[in-house]
């Protein structure tokens, strides 16, 4: 994850990871995505501000969907 993630890119990444559950039933695509985000934070390629912005965007979307 070298680019600044967007909600769309995270959704696309989940779609890429999901088929791996057919190969390994214990594989969890949501956990894997979280791990990738965590690694981005650790390496400095993802900032807490960026992650916070994504969370705020998801919060707004969820409230609008209600």
Buried (B, 14 or more C-beta within 10 A) or exposed (E): BEEEBEEEEBEEBEEEBEEEEEEEEEBBBEEBBEEBBEEBEEEEBBEEEBBEBBEEEEEEEEEEEE
